């Protein structure tokens, strides 16, 4: 593909792009680690003045932690100046696509594996990079998330999986044992009892992204044992299996197990601000493990428990894989690519960096970084517990097509119709299968 075609492709992607991941995205995302390296180079490189542009997304806590890490690194390397460019997640992806199309992309960028297809050609191959230590990463993490078309385009910075957070006081009030093993049927059973006892209380709440990614998709995956979308660009389910998943979502709302959608939709990506959660009128949340602190701080009494992700007994897979989906990438056109690699190596492998970043990019993907946080008392054991639960059950690593934002939006549109009873589960399944079929043909043809 020549330069002009590549620009055209990216500009088209800018117009078509919508924000990705939840929980993900936003929420969070993930990584860091320690090896004790200082990040300094040899005398010749240390004497050369270097300026690096580093772009990332996140909330204020992530921004502040990253700025402290930058300050520590530049003190170790006085010849290096790092220009910080940061913002919230909304619009970050589109901004990067525009910068790459216009030749103004930063030297270093926080990156998601979901962007491999659009950005791969513009990123440095880290397989051949000098000074990047990947020994602390699990091989499957490198293969499944950092590598695309046999090219390592990202150094993972953190790992995550979804888990079940619970308010211990809420469970005690309604006579639900804290060690309850949650299945999808158990959620219905206990949720109905809760709402019958107190019409103001709900066992569960969820926004539209959680409904799609952490309820509907895992529910269906536990039926099929397959990815949401297969590598062949075909759905990993049939209409009957999808209908079962939609019927389950509909029942959550009809039976009062889950908070009304109109109330929860005001807190998309920020359910810790939901008044019912703050008042202790909601018992459970399904979200990614790195969200533990924000939910704990908001719940009455500041106590929060962690349980395993809901799973149907005997299901072939959990539908809740451990993901190391974000990290750092280097612009292959950077004039300071070698220095950029040194910096991301320090961010992900150095003990001091790990202690400064803590879990602002998720649970560190590098083993030594996790150890540094645990030893320093900065990684709550409940967070590790949630990740351990996910590690204990079989899962399939997600592929990129399953996270496509156009496909997700088609499902979410139908989910909202289902919730408001504008379509039945059967009609919703037919609608989704039709929409996905058309979009998948278009994506496969690209």
C-alpha positions in Angstrom: 0.0 0.0 0.0 1.5 3.4 -1.0 1.7 6.4 1.3 -1.4 8.1 -0.2 -3.5 4.9 0.1 -2.4 4.5 3.7 -3.4 8.0 4.5 -6.8 7.4 2.9 -7.3 4.2 4.8 -6.6 6.0 8.1 -8.7 9.0 7.3 -11.6 6.6 6.5 -11.0 4.9 9.8 -11.1 8.2 11.6 -14.6 8.9 10.2 -15.8 5.4 11.0 -14.2 5.0 14.4 -16.1 4.9 17.6 -14.6 4.6 21.1 -13.5 1.0 22.0 -13.5 -1.1 25.1 -14.7 -0.7 28.2 -14.1 -0.9 31.0 -12.9 -1.1 29.5 -11.6 0.7 28.3 -11.9 3.1 30.2 -11.8 2.1 32.9 -9.4 1.0 32.9 -6.7 -0.7 31.1 -3.5 -2.1 32.4 0.2 -2.7 33.2 3.8 -2.2 34.7 6.9 -4.0 36.3 10.4 -3.9 38.0 13.8 -5.2 37.3 15.9 -2.6 39.0 17.3 -1.1 35.8 18.1 2.6 35.9 17.1 3.3 32.3 20.3 5.1 31.6 22.3 4.3 28.5 26.0 4.5 27.7 28.0 7.7 28.1 27.6 8.7 24.4 23.8 8.3 24.4 23.5 9.9 27.8 25.2 13.0 26.6 22.8 13.5 23.6 19.9 15.8 24.2 16.7 13.9 23.5 13.0 15.0 23.4 10.3 12.4 23.3 6.6 13.0 22.9 4.5 10.6 25.0 0.8 10.3 24.6 -1.7 8.4 26.8 -5.3 8.4 27.9 -6.8 8.0 31.4 -8.2 9.6 34.4 -6.5 12.1 36.7 -5.0 9.4 39.0 -3.3 7.8 36.0 -2.1 11.2 34.7 -0.5 12.1 38.0 1.1 8.7 38.5 2.5 8.9 34.9 3.8 12.4 35.4 5.7 11.3 38.5 7.2 8.4 36.6 8.3 10.7 33.9 9.9 13.0 36.4 11.8 10.1 38.0 13.0 8.9 34.6 14.3 12.3 33.5 16.2 12.7 36.8 17.9 9.4 36.1 18.5 10.5 32.5 19.0 14.3 32.5 19.6 14.4 28.8 16.0 13.2 28.1 13.0 15.5 28.0 9.6 13.9 27.8 6.7 16.0 26.6 3.5 14.6 28.1 0.3 14.6 26.0 -2.7 13.2 27.9 -6.5 13.2 27.8 -9.6 11.1 28.6 -10.3 8.0 26.6 -13.1 9.5 24.5 -11.6 10.8 21.3 -8.1 9.4 22.0 -8.2 6.7 19.3 -9.5 9.1 16.6 -6.9 11.6 17.5 -4.1 9.1 17.1 -5.5 8.0 13.7 -5.5 11.6 12.6 -2.0 12.2 13.8 -0.7 9.1 12.0 -2.5 10.1 8.8 -0.9 13.6 9.1 2.5 12.5 10.1 2.3 14.2 13.5 2.0 11.1 15.8 4.0 11.0 19.1 7.1 9.0 19.6 5.5 6.9 22.3 1.8 6.1 22.8 -0.3 4.2 25.1 -1.8 1.5 22.9 -4.5 -1.1 22.7 -4.2 -4.4 20.9 -7.6 -3.7 19.4 -5.9 -1.1 17.1 -3.5 -3.5 15.5 -5.2 -3.5 12.1 -5.3 0.3 11.8 -1.9 1.1 13.3 0.4 -1.9 12.7 2.1 -0.4 9.7 3.1 2.7 11.6 4.6 1.1 14.6 8.1 -0.1 15.4 8.7 -3.9 15.5 9.8 -4.3 19.1 11.1 -7.9 18.5 14.3 -6.4 17.2 14.5 -3.5 19.7 17.6 -3.4 21.8 17.2 -2.9 25.5 13.6 -4.2 25.8 13.3 -6.9 28.4 10.3 -9.2 27.8 11.4 -12.0 30.1 8.9 -11.1 32.8 5.9 -11.6 30.4 4.1 -14.8 29.9 4.7 -16.1 26.3 1.0 -16.3 25.6 0.7 -12.6 26.5 3.3 -11.7 23.9 1.7 -13.9 21.3 -1.9 -13.1 21.9 -1.8 -9.4 22.6 1.5 -7.8 21.8 2.1 -9.5 18.4 0.3 -8.9 15.1 1.3 -10.5 11.8 4.5 -11.8 13.5 5.5 -8.3 14.6 5.7 -7.2 18.2 4.0 -3.8 18.2 3.3 -3.3 21.9 5.0 -3.8 25.2 2.1 -4.9 27.5 1.9 -2.8 30.7 -0.8 -4.6 32.6 -3.2 -7.5 32.7 -6.9 -7.7 33.7 -10.0 -9.8 33.8 -13.5 -9.3 35.0 -14.7 -10.4 38.4 -17.7 -10.1 40.7 -17.5 -7.3 43.4 -19.9 -7.6 46.3 -21.0 -5.4 49.2 -20.6 -7.6 52.3 -23.1 -5.6 54.3 -25.7 -5.9 51.5 -25.3 -9.7 51.4 -25.5 -10.0 55.1 -28.7 -7.9 55.2 -30.4 -10.2 52.7 -29.1 -13.4 54.1 -26.8 -14.3 51.2 -23.5 -16.0 52.2 -20.4 -14.1 51.3 -18.9 -17.3 49.8 -21.8 -17.8 47.4 -20.6 -19.3 44.1 -22.3 -17.2 41.5 -23.9 -18.8 38.5 -26.2 -17.0 36.1 -29.2 -18.9 37.6 -28.0 -18.1 41.1 -28.0 -14.4 40.2 -31.7 -14.7 39.2 -32.7 -16.8 42.2 -31.1 -14.5 44.8 -31.9 -11.3 42.9 -35.6 -12.0 42.9 -35.6 -12.6 46.7 -33.7 -9.3 47.3 -36.1 -7.2 45.3 -39.1 -8.9 46.8 -37.8 -8.0 50.3 -37.0 -4.4 49.4 -38.3 -2.9 46.2 -35.6 -0.2 46.4 -32.8 -2.8 46.4 -31.3 -4.6 43.4 -28.8 -7.4 43.5 -27.1 -6.2 40.4 -26.5 -3.1 38.2 -24.9 -2.7 34.8 -24.4 -0.1 32.1 -24.8 -1.0 28.4 -21.2 -1.9 27.9 -21.2 -4.3 30.8 -24.4 -5.8 29.6 -22.8 -6.5 26.2 -19.2 -7.5 27.1 -19.6 -8.9 30.6 -23.0 -10.5 30.7 -24.4 -11.3 27.2 -21.1 -12.3 25.5 -19.8 -14.5 28.4 -23.3 -16.1 28.8 -23.3 -17.1 25.2 -19.6 -18.2 25.2 -20.4 -20.5 28.1 -23.0 -22.1 25.9 -20.8 -22.4 22.8 -17.2 -22.7 24.0 -16.2 -20.3 21.2 -15.2 -16.7 20.7 -17.9 -14.1 20.1 -16.7 -13.8 16.5 -14.5 -16.4 14.9 -11.3 -15.7 12.9 -13.3 -16.7 9.9 -15.5 -13.5 10.4 -18.5 -15.7 11.3 -20.4 -15.4 14.7 -19.3 -18.0 17.2 -23.0 -18.7 17.9 -26.2 -19.4 16.2 -29.5 -17.6 16.5 -30.9 -20.0 19.1 -27.9 -19.6 21.4 -28.0 -15.9 21.1 -31.7 -15.9 21.8 -31.0 -17.7 25.1 -28.6 -15.0 26.1 -31.0 -12.2 25.2 -33.8 -14.0 27.1 -31.6 -14.1 30.2 -30.9 -10.3 29.9 -34.6 -9.6 29.5 -35.4 -11.8 32.6 -32.9 -9.8 34.7 -34.9 -6.7 34.1 -38.4 -8.2 34.2 -37.8 -9.8 37.6 -36.1 -6.8 39.3 -32.8 -8.5 39.7 -31.0 -5.7 38.0 -31.4 -1.9 38.5 -33.7 -0.3 35.8 -31.7 0.6 32.8 -32.9 4.2 32.7 -31.4 4.7 36.2 -28.0 3.0 35.6 -27.4 4.5 32.1 -26.5 7.8 33.7 -23.4 6.2 35.1 -21.8 4.5 32.1 -18.2 3.8 33.0 -18.6 5.4 36.4 -20.9 3.1 38.3 -19.1 3.9 41.6 -21.0 7.3 41.4 -24.4 5.5 41.3 -26.4 6.7 44.3 -27.8 3.3 44.9 -24.3 1.8 45.1 -23.2 4.6 47.5 -26.3 4.0 49.7 -25.8 0.3 49.8 -28.9 -0.5 47.8 -27.0 -2.6 45.2 -25.3 -5.8 46.1 -23.1 -6.8 43.2 -21.1 -5.3 40.3 -19.5 -7.2 37.5 -16.4 -5.3 36.2 -12.7 -5.5 35.7 -10.5 -6.3 38.6 -8.6 -3.0 38.4 -11.8 -1.1 39.3 -11.7 -2.6 42.8 -10.4 0.6 44.6 -13.0 3.0 43.2 -15.9 0.7 44.1 -14.5 0.0 47.6 -14.0 3.7 48.3 -17.7 4.4 47.3 -19.4 1.6 49.1 -20.7 2.3 52.7 -18.1 1.3 55.2 -15.4 1.0 52.6 -15.5 -2.8 52.6 -15.7 -4.7 49.3 -15.5 -8.4 48.6 -14.4 -10.3 45.4 -16.0 -13.4 44.0 -15.4 -15.5 40.9 -17.1 -14.4 37.6 -20.5 -16.0 37.1 -20.3 -19.3 35.3 -22.7 -22.0 34.3 -21.7 -25.4 35.8 -19.9 -27.5 33.3 -19.4 -24.6 30.8 -16.5 -25.3 28.4 -15.0 -21.8 28.8 -15.6 -18.9 31.1 -15.9 -16.2 28.5 -13.8 -14.1 30.8 -10.2 -14.4 29.6 -7.2 -12.7 31.3 -6.3 -9.9 29.0 -3.1 -8.0 28.6 -4.6 -5.7 26.0 -2.9 -2.3 26.5 0.7 -1.2 26.7 3.1 1.1 25.0 4.1 1.3 21.3 6.7 3.3 19.5 6.2 5.3 16.3 8.5 3.7 13.7 9.2 7.1 12.2 10.4 8.5 15.5 13.8 10.1 15.2 14.5 8.9 18.8 13.1 5.3 18.6 16.0 3.8 20.5 15.5 6.2 23.4 11.8 5.6 23.3 12.4 1.9 23.7 14.6 2.5 26.7 11.9 4.6 28.3 9.1 2.0 27.8 11.4 -0.7 29.1 11.9 1.3 32.3 8.2 2.0 32.6 7.3 -1.7 32.5 10.4 -3.4 34.1 11.8 -1.0 36.7 10.9 -1.4 40.4 10.7 2.4 41.0 8.4 2.8 38.0 6.2 0.1 39.3 5.8 1.7 42.7 5.0 5.1 41.1 2.5 3.8 38.5 1.0 1.3 41.0 -2.1 -0.2 39.2 -3.0 2.9 37.2 -2.6 0.8 34.0 -4.0 -2.4 35.6 -2.3 -5.2 37.4 1.3 -5.2 36.1 1.8 -7.6 33.2 5.5 -8.2 34.1 5.9 -10.6 37.0 8.6 -8.6 38.8 6.5 -5.5 38.7 3.6 -7.3 40.4 6.0 -8.6 43.0 7.3 -5.1 43.7 3.7 -3.8 44.3 2.8 -6.7 46.5 6.0 -6.3 48.6 5.4 -2.6 48.8 1.8 -3.1 50.1 0.4 -1.3 47.0 -1.4 -4.1 45.4 -4.6 -5.1 47.3 -4.8 -8.9 47.7 -8.4 -8.7 46.6 -7.3 -7.5 43.1 -4.9 -10.3 42.8 -7.6 -12.6 44.0 -10.0 -11.5 41.3 -7.3 -12.2 38.6 -6.5 -15.5 40.2 -10.1 -16.6 39.9 -10.1 -15.8 36.2 -6.8 -17.7 35.8 -8.2 -20.9 37.3 -10.8 -21.5 34.6 -10.4 -22.2 30.9 -10.8 -19.2 28.6 -10.0 -18.4 25.0 -7.9 -15.3 24.2 -10.1 -12.7 22.4 -9.3 -11.9 18.8 -9.5 -8.4 17.4 -12.6 -8.8 15.3 -14.6 -9.7 18.4 -13.9 -6.2 19.8 -14.9 -4.3 16.7 -16.8 -1.2 17.8 -19.3 -1.3 14.9 -20.3 -4.8 15.8 -20.6 -3.9 19.4 -22.8 -0.9 18.6 -25.2 -3.1 16.6 -25.6 -5.5 19.6 -26.0 -2.6 22.1 -28.7 -1.0 19.9 -30.7 -4.2 20.0 -30.1 -4.7 23.7 -31.7 -1.4 24.4 -34.7 -2.3 22.3 -34.9 -5.6 24.2 -34.7 -3.9 27.6 -37.5 -1.5 26.7 -39.5 -4.5 25.3 -39.6 -3.2 21.8 -38.3 -6.5 20.5 -38.6 -10.0 21.9 -35.5 -12.2 22.5 -36.3 -14.1 19.3 -36.7 -10.9 17.3 -33.6 -9.4 18.9 -31.6 -12.5 17.9 -32.7 -12.2 14.3 -31.9 -8.5 14.2 -28.4 -9.0 15.6 -27.6 -11.9 13.4 -28.7 -9.9 10.3 -26.7 -6.8 11.4 -23.6 -8.7 12.3 -23.8 -10.8 9.1 -23.8 -7.7 6.9 -21.0 -5.9 8.8 -18.8 -9.0 9.0 -19.0 -9.4 5.2 -17.8 -5.8 4.9 -15.0 -6.2 7.4 -13.8 -9.5 5.8 -13.7 -7.8 2.4 -11.4 -5.0 3.6 
